[in-house]
Amino acid sequence: MWLEYGVEKIFEDLGYKTACGVYILGASGVYHEVDLLAEHVGQYKRVVVECKNTEISLDDVFKLFGKMSDLGCVYGYIFSTSIGKDRDVKKLAISKNIAIIEGVLEKDKESLKKVLSK
């Protein structure tokens, strides 16, 4: 959970209201566990965030996109401590409006804020 709380702090610093490690009821009637849900009221933006200590797979992207769809979120992020994503993983993530941030532990807080502000 330490990674999730660190990412949560960055979103809070950018003006998001956050909920870390929660279960949220989707439109389907299914509860989804999400590492972080962040909502920016001023921008009408709601994002779902997953944090991984492993390499990101196609399944990770598909699962996050399924959660996003059921929760009514247009944007998603996968934060990973690993580096080196597969080309197909990157293409799929981009097509589903999911940003992948790798090597989170090697980046400073300000550079992560710049990535999220885009």
C-alpha positions in Angstrom: 0.0 0.0 0.0 3.0 2.4 0.4 3.1 2.9 -3.4 -0.6 3.7 -3.5 -0.4 6.2 -0.7 2.6 7.9 -2.4 0.7 8.2 -5.7 -2.4 9.4 -3.8 -0.4 12.3 -2.3 0.7 13.4 -5.7 -2.9 13.5 -7.0 -4.0 15.4 -3.8 -1.2 18.0 -4.4 -2.7 18.5 -7.9 -6.2 19.3 -6.5 -7.9 15.9 -6.7 -10.1 14.3 -4.1 -8.9 10.8 -3.6 -9.9 7.4 -2.2 -7.2 4.8 -1.8 -7.8 1.1 -1.7 -11.6 1.1 -2.0 -14.4 -1.0 -3.5 -16.7 1.0 -5.8 -20.0 -0.2 -7.2 -20.0 -0.1 -11.0 -23.0 0.4 -13.3 -23.1 -3.4 -13.8 -23.8 -3.9 -10.1 -20.4 -5.4 -9.5 -18.0 -3.9 -6.9 -14.5 -3.2 -8.1 -11.4 -2.9 -6.0 -9.3 0.0 -7.1 -5.9 1.1 -5.8 -6.9 4.8 -6.2 -9.9 6.7 -7.4 -9.2 10.4 -8.0 -11.7 13.1 -8.9 -10.9 16.7 -9.9 -14.1 18.6 -9.4 -12.9 21.8 -11.3 -12.0 19.8 -14.4 -14.8 17.2 -14.2 -12.2 14.5 -14.4 -12.4 11.1 -12.7 -9.5 8.7 -13.0 -8.8 5.1 -11.9 -5.3 4.3 -10.9 -3.6 0.9 -10.5 -0.2 0.5 -8.9 2.1 -2.4 -9.7 5.4 -3.7 -8.4 5.7 -6.0 -11.4 5.9 -5.7 -15.2 2.7 -4.5 -16.8 0.9 -7.1 -19.0 -1.9 -6.9 -21.5 -4.2 -8.4 -18.9 -3.4 -5.5 -16.5 -4.5 -3.0 -19.2 -7.6 -4.9 -20.1 -8.6 -5.2 -16.4 -8.1 -1.5 -15.8 -10.1 -0.6 -18.9 -12.9 -2.9 -17.7 -13.0 -1.1 -14.4 -12.9 2.3 -16.0 -15.8 1.4 -18.3 -18.0 0.1 -15.5 -17.2 3.1 -13.2 -17.7 5.7 -15.8 -14.1 6.9 -16.0 -12.5 8.0 -19.2 -8.9 8.2 -17.9 -6.7 5.6 -16.3 -3.2 5.4 -15.0 -0.9 2.4 -14.3 2.0 3.3 -12.0 4.8 0.7 -12.0 8.0 0.3 -10.2 9.4 -1.8 -13.2 10.8 -0.4 -16.4 10.4 -1.8 -19.9 6.9 -2.3 -21.1 6.0 -4.4 -24.1 5.2 -2.6 -27.3 1.8 -4.2 -27.5 1.0 -3.2 -23.9 1.9 0.4 -24.8 -0.3 0.4 -27.9 -3.2 -1.1 -26.1 -2.9 1.3 -23.2 -2.9 4.3 -25.5 -5.9 3.1 -27.4 -7.8 2.8 -24.1 -6.8 6.2 -22.7 -4.6 4.7 -20.1 -1.2 6.3 -19.3 1.6 4.0 -18.1 4.2 5.6 -15.7 7.2 3.3 -15.3 10.1 3.4 -12.9 8.1 5.4 -10.4 10.7 4.9 -7.6 13.4 6.6 -9.8 11.3 9.7 -10.5 11.0 12.7 -8.2 7.6 14.1 -7.1 7.8 17.1 -9.4 8.4 15.2 -12.6 5.5 12.9 -11.7 3.3 15.9 -11.2 4.2 17.2 -14.7 3.2 13.9 -16.3 -0.1 14.0 -14.5 -0.8 17.6 -15.4 -0.8 16.9 -19.1 
